[in-house]
Amino acid sequence: MTLTRHQIRERAFQMLFALNANADADQEALYQRVLTDDPDQTVPVPEYLQTLVTGVLDHQRDLDAEITRYLSAGWQLQRIAKTDLVILRLAFFEIDHVTDVPNRVAVNEALELAKNFSDDRSRRFINGVLAHTLDDEASDDAQA
């Protein structure tokens, strides 16, 4: 089974959401659960899926600090819906740590995840937070 990067991001979201709810869950079992419906089948885990899941987990503290930087006054990380927080972590990880994914692609993919796993209000919120990162990138490019 060959997955597109979009499908891999969906599986990464599912993995990270499940691990957010239960940090002690068996990751290997979760990988198999998001990759196949057949409990008797073991499928290889795509490298990019492992990169996203491991990367977000390893850099979660830094990602959360970066997300907090872009929140409006009065907002705190704890107020963000868990689905939205996982989507933002994935997007910020790709923006900060995956060089072959353009930032605009990471933002668009985050919005697609929000469309599939959240609601319009959340999608607008995620777009607003991520738009600030693109604005900062544009102003950095202009100053260079």
Secondary structure, DSSP 4 states (H G I P E B T S, - for coil): ----HHHHHHHHHHHHHHHHH-TTS-HHHHHHHHH-S-TT---PPPHHHHHHHHHHHHTHHHHHHHHHHTSPTT--GGGS-HHHHHHHHHHHHHHHH-TTS-HHHHHHHHHHHHHHHS-HHHHHHHHHHHHHHHHHHHHHHHH-
